[in-house]
Amino acid sequence: MARLKVTQLRSGIGRKQNQRDSLRSLGLKRINDVVVKEDRPEIRGMIFAVNHLVSVEEVE
């Protein structure tokens, strides 16, 4: 299964609660944090909610 490398680029301060919750659920706490997650629909949904705050790359 493919994996996604998610990097937080912008802060969650001042954002809606669901966006802050999505960042926390992805395991992102601060700018430049990087996590690698499985490419699943629920992870894609969290990324979609905060796509303006993160960058996503596919890794092998």
Secondary structure, 3 states (H helix, E strand, C coil): CCEEEEEECCCCCCCCHHHHHHHHHHCCCCCCCEEEEECCHHHHHHHHHCCCCEEEEEEC
